[in-house]
Amino acid sequence: MHEIRALGGGNVLLARSKAPLHRRTLERAEEIYRARHATPDGKIKATFQFVFMSGWAPDPSQQKPLKPGSAQARLADALHTQEQSTGDRASFPILPKKDRS
């Protein structure tokens, strides 16, 4: 359980019991799990699935985006980097069909 807690695992349900589990409850759970899933050298293997979710819904209180081109500072300046083309087609040569791979 220490390793699971260190990984951030635990019961995140709001309606869960706030009382800690009794030591004998955890010992019995380990005994059952060990009997069913222990490796020959006595270790207990466990697998984890990480699920990430994010949600968003528009709300009238949200900040509205500015009009394109209305910025007062350049992102490249803020990042201390050189601005690069976004891939304007005029900057790339158009190869004849026979030269395309």
N, C-alpha and C positions, 0 to 999 in steps of 0.2 A: 504494500500500500504506500510505503514511503516513495518508491520509484514512480508510481502512478501519480501521486500528488505532486512530485517534483516536475512531472511532465505537464502539469496543469489539469490533470484528470480529477474528476469528482462530480458530485451531483449538483447540477446548476439549476435545477427546478426550483421555482419560487415556493411551491407548495410542499417542499421536502421537510422532513423532520429536522429540527435544528439540534436535537440531542445527539451527542456522539454515539457511535455504535459501541456496544460492549466488547471488550477484548475477546471474550469467548465466542462472540458472533463472528468476528474477523478470523479467529483461529479455526473455527469450524468451516468457514467459507474457503480458507486456504487448504484445509485438509481435503475437502471435496474436490477442489480444483486440482490439487496436486495428484490425487488418486486418478483423476480422469485425463490430465494433460501433461504430467511431468515427463521430462526426457529421461533416458536411461541413467544419466549422471545426476538426476535429482533436481535439475533446474526446471523452473516453470517458464514456458515460453508464452508470450502474449503478442497479439498483433493489434495494431491500432489503425483506425481509419480517421483521417482528418477531413472534416467537412467545413467548408467556408461558405458563408452566405452573406449577401449584402442586399439591402433593400433601399429603395428610394421612391418617393412619391412627391410630385410637385405641391407646393404650398404657396399661397399668396404672400407670405412673409419672407420668402426667399429673395435674395438679391438678384436683380435682373442683369443679364449680360449687357456689356457695353456694345455700342455699334462697332463693327469691324473697322479697323484703322483709327480708332479714337485713343489708342494707348499713348501715354505720355512718356513711357520708358520702353526700351527694347529688352526682350527676354535675354538675348545674347549678351547684352551688357550686364544684366543682373547675374548671369551665370559665368561671367568672365570667359566667354568663349567667342569664337568667330562664327558669324551667321553663315549658314549654308543654304544653298538652293533647295527648294522643296521638290525639285524634279521637273522643272519647266521643260516641256518637250523640245523647245527650241535649243536648249543647251545640250541635247543628246543627238548624235548623228543618226539618221535613219538609214539603215543598211538595206541594200537591195535584197530581195528574197533569197537569191542563191547564196549569199554570205551569211544568212542567219543560221544559227545552230540550235 
